Amino acid sequence: MALPFASIRGESALRFDVGTLRLHFFGATLWMGELFPLLLGTLTLLFAFLIVTLVWGRVWCGYSCPQTLLADLTRPLVLERARKRRRPLRLALAWALVAGVAALFSAATLWYFVPPQAFLARLLGGELGSVLSGSWIVLGLTLFLDLGFVRGSFCATTCPYAKFQGVLFDANTLVVAYDPRRDDECIDCLACVRVCPTGIDIRDGLQAACIHCAECVDACLPIMARRSRPTLVSYSFGEPGTARRRLRPAVVALCAATAVAAAGTVAAAVEMERASLELNAALSSQYQPRRADDGRVVNAYAVALENRGRRRLQVNLSLDAGGREAQVRPAELTLAPGEHRALTLVATVRGGRAGVGSAALVASAAGLAPLRARVALVVPEEP
């Protein structure tokens, strides 16, 4: 929640800005055309995530997944529902907690796309707008229904990652497991079943619905402690009592894939050529080429300029018409950092043979190499 508020070089530490289609990533700014290194970085995280799952099982589900964490935050609702005699005030406060968590965390999701300071300022001023307010309502309502009614059932029935993990597990993956060798010590108190957020019985063996939250471990521990025995449910690499094998072919293969993807990410980021000024130009479809009274040829171009740097640029524009005298309007303009400017440029060229030729629109700024965009130069027939 705090990450979008963190500022590095004047921008959020991590945010995809919808308005400008730029990704702010810990001090770096990536434009839409520069996201290839991000793809490789995503593959690196994916492979690393698979390693974590293969070795440590569902540690993500039990300790890091937002679904699990937000369910923990709103546990008072579950506890109040479980009471034989419900107290209306406590139940209302529990629902208010769910509503507050849903509103806050749905807003935090939007802060990864809209600057949080601007979001809060517009909210306080009553100027949030239909898109932002609509998105907030939809996200908040979805999260409210999830935390109020679905909760752990989502992990047991819907979450694709929970289903996918079963494919990644092997005989040496870390699991939360009941020790069947000590089955005669179980007193059938059902404490482990009552606390399970997904409603399973850990004594039935490994199950896809288990999220490894270890609630069953905590429930069994004090009961067995009264009998001076260790808990019947515990963390184990594989089935309890089996020998652990640390280095397996799948672990080695995933480590190698992660290393290759990480090296590719670094290489792509280093080799990526980046221009602080972007130029695109084409013959305008709104203005037909014509001849002026003095015989000069007039062409209009649709030009798009983008300042991808962090300093203001004074940009000079000109047209290279193959040695012929040419003038353009406007001949210069100023671009603020991050500014995108679309304009119509009018070029006047000393006449030549009728037909379609080629020219180059040139944009230059102090400290930058000139940019050239090939454009058509149309010379109409003389009247």
N, C-alpha and C positions, 0 to 999 in steps of 0.2 A: 504493500500500500504506500510505503514511503518512497519507493524508487522513482515514480514519476515526478515527485517534488524535488528530488536531488538534481542540482544543476551543475553541468560541466561545460565550460566554455560558452555559457549563456543559453544552453538548451538542456532539456530533460536528459537524465542519464540513459533512459531507455523509453522511446516512444516512437510510434509510427504516426507521423502527422498527416492526417487525411487531407487537410486543406492544400498542402504543398506536395503530397506524395513523396515525403522524405522519411527515412528511418534514422533517428538519432540514436546512436549506439555508443555510449560511454565516451563521449567527446568527438566521435567521428560522425559524419553525416553522409548517408548513402542515398543516392537518388534512384529512381525506378530502374534506370539503365545500368546501375552499378550493383545489383543485388546478387550477381553470380557468386561472389565469395560467401555471401550469406547462405546460399544453398549448400555449399560444401561444409560450412560451419554447422548447419542443421544436421547434415549427415554425421558429422563428428559427434554431436550431442546424441543422436539416435543410437549410434554404435555404443557410446559410453553408457547410455540408458539400458541397452540390452545386456551389457556386462554386469551392471548393478543387479538387474533382474535375475540373471543366470546364477550369480554368486550369492547375493543377499535376498533373493526372493522378492516379496512384496513390501519391502521397506518403504517404497514410495507410497503405496496405498495406506499403510498403517501410520505413517508419520509425516508425510509431506503433501499428500493430495488435498486440494482445497475442499473436496467433498467431505473428507474425514475431519479436517480441522474445523470447518464450519459446523459440522454436526456436533463436535465436542463443545463448541462455543454455545450452542443452543440446546444443550442437554437438559437444562431445567424444564423444558417443555415435556420431554420424555418422562422425567422423574415425576412431574406433577400429574401426568396422565396415568402413571402407574399407581398412584395412591387410591386406596379404596374410597376415601372420603376427600374428594377434590375441593379445594378452596378457590372460589371464583376469583378473588383478588390475585392470588398467586398464579392462577391459570392465565388471567388477563396479562399479567406482567410477563409471563413466559412467552405468550404470543407477541407482545410488544417487543421483546428481545429478538424474536425471529424476524419481525418486520424491520427492526433497526439494522440487524446484521445484513438482511437482504438488500436494504436500501444503500447501506454503506459500501458493501462489496460489489454491488452492481455498478455504483458510481466509480469505484476504484478500477473496474474493468474499462470504463470509458476513458479514464485518465491516461491510459496507454495509447489513446488515439487523439485526444484533445488535451491541450495544456491544462493541468488541474487548477492552476491559479485563475485562468480565464473561465473555466467551468464554474468555480465557486463564485467568482465575481458576477457572472451572468445569472447564476442562481439567486444570489442575494438581491440583484437588481430586477428580478422578475423577467429577464430577457434570455431565458435558456434556449428558446426556439423549439419548433415542432420536431425537428430531427433528433436533437439531443434529448429532449424531454420524452419523446416517444420511445427512443432506445432505452432510456433509463427505466421507464415504466415496464417495458417488455422484459428486460433483464431482471429487474427487481421482482416482478410478479413470478417469473419462472423460478427464481431462486427461493422466493417465499414458499411457493408450492412444494418445491423440492425439500427444503428444510422442515416444512411443517407436516408433510405427509409421506414423502418418498424415503428420504434419509438413506439408511443402509441398504434398502431394497434396490437402489440404483446400482450399487456395487455388485450385488448378487445377480441381477437380472439384465442390466442394460449396458454397463460400462464395457466397451470393447477391449480395453487394456486388460481388464480382469480375465477375460476369456483368452486373450492372446498369451498371457503369462504361462498358462498350462503347457503351451508348446515349448516354451523356453526352459522350463524347469527340467532338471535331471536328478539323478539319485543323490547328488551332493549339494543341492541348493538349500539355503537356509530356510527353514519352515518353522511355524508354530505347530507343535504336534503333541498329541496325547500318547503316553507311553503304554502300549498295550501289554507289555510284559508285567505291568503292575496292576492289571485290571482288577484283581481281587482286593486291592486297597481302596478302590472307588466306593464311596458310600451313597452314590446316587442322590447327592444333594441338589443337583441341577443348577448350582451357582454359575458354572461356566456357560450354561445355556441361557440363563436369564440375562446375563450382561452382554451377550453377543449382539452387536448392532445389526448383523445380517440374519440373525435367527437360526444359526446352524448349531449342531451338536458336534463339538470338536472330537468327541470320542468315536465318531463314525469314520475317522480317518481324514486324509487330505481332501479338501473340497474347493471347487473353483470359487465359491462364494466367500471364502475366508479372506479377510483383508489384512491379516497379521497385525491387528491392533493390540494384541496381547492382553485384552481385557480378561480373557479366560485364565491367563496365567496369574493375574492379580487376584482373581476371584478364588482360585484354587489354593493359592499360597497360604493364606491365614487358616483355612480349614485343615489343611494337611499339617500345618505347623502345630496345631493343637494336639496332633497325634505324633508329634516329633518326627515327621516324615517330610521329605522334599516334595515340592509340587508335582502333580501328575502331568501337568501341561507345561511345556517349556520350549525354548528355542533349541533347534537341533539342525545340524547340517545333514539333511536326509532323515530317514526314519531313525527314531531313537535307538541307540545301540549299534548302529552301523558305522563302519570306519569312514573317515572323511578323506576324499581325494582332492587335493587343492588344484593341481594343474591338470586340466582336461582339454581335449582337442578344441572344444567349442570356445573355452575361455581364451586359449591362445589365438584362435582365429579371429575372435572379436577384438582382442587387444591389437592385433596386427591391422585390422580394418580401421580401428579408431586412429591408430598412429598414421596410417596412410591418408585418411580423410583430414586429419589435423594438419599434416604437412601440405596437403593440397590447398587447404584454406589459407595457410600462411603464404604459400607461393602465389596464389591468386591475388591476395591482398597486396603483396609487394609488387607484383608485375602489373597490376591494374593502372593503366594510364588515365589520369584524370585532368581534364581541362577545367579551369576556373570559369571559363566563359563558353557557353554553348550557343551555336548558331544554326538555324534552319531557315531556308528561304525557298520560295517557289513563285512562279508567275501567278499573279493574282487573277482569279476568275471573275472578279467584279468590275475590272477596268480593262477595256479592250485597248491593245496597242494602237497608237495613232501617230500621225505626223503633225508637228507644230507648224505654225505659219512660216517659220524660218527654215523649214525643211528638216529640222532635227526630229529624231524618233523618240517617242515617249512610251516607256513600259512601266507598269506598276507591279510590285512584288509584295507578297505576304511574307513578312519576316517575323521570326520568333527568336528572342534573345533571352538567355537565362544566366544570371550571375550565381555561380555555384561556390563562390569564395566567401570570405568573411570580411572583405573590405569593399568600399564603394568603388565602382569602376566608371571611368569616363571613356565611353566607347566611340570611336570614329568609324564611320561607314563610308565605303567607296565602292565603285564598280570598275572592275577590270574588263574592258570591252575589246581586248586584243589590240591595244595601241590607239584606239580611237578615243577622242576626247569625250568624257562622260561626267555628268554631275548628278548628285543624288540629294533628295530631300526626304527626311532630315539627314544631315551629314554627321551629326553627333548627338549623343544622349547620355544620360547618367543612370546607372543601375545600382540600386541599393543591394546590400548583401542578401542573397537568396531570392532576389526579385526576378519574376518572369514577366517579360514585356512582349506583347504581340502588337505589331504595327504594320501600316502600309507604307512602303518606300517607293517613291517615284524617281525613276532614273531617266535622264535626258541624254541621248547619245547622238553624236554627229552621224547623219544618215549614211547608209551603205546600200548594198544590193538587197532587193526584196527577198524575203525568205526567213527561215528560222535558223539562227546561229546560236552560239553559246557564249556565255560570259561568266564571270565569277564575282559574287558579292563578297567583299572583304570587310571583316570587323577586326579592329585592333584596339588595344588598350595598353597603357604603360605597364611594363614588366611582364607582359604576356606575348606569346608568339601569335602572329596574325592568324585568324581563322578565315577559311575560304569555303564558300558554298556555291557549287555549280548551278547556274540558272539558265533558262532559255532567254535568248534575245530575239524578239520578233520585229522584223522590219517590214511594215506593210507596203503595198504597192503605192506608187505615187498617183495622186488623183489626176 
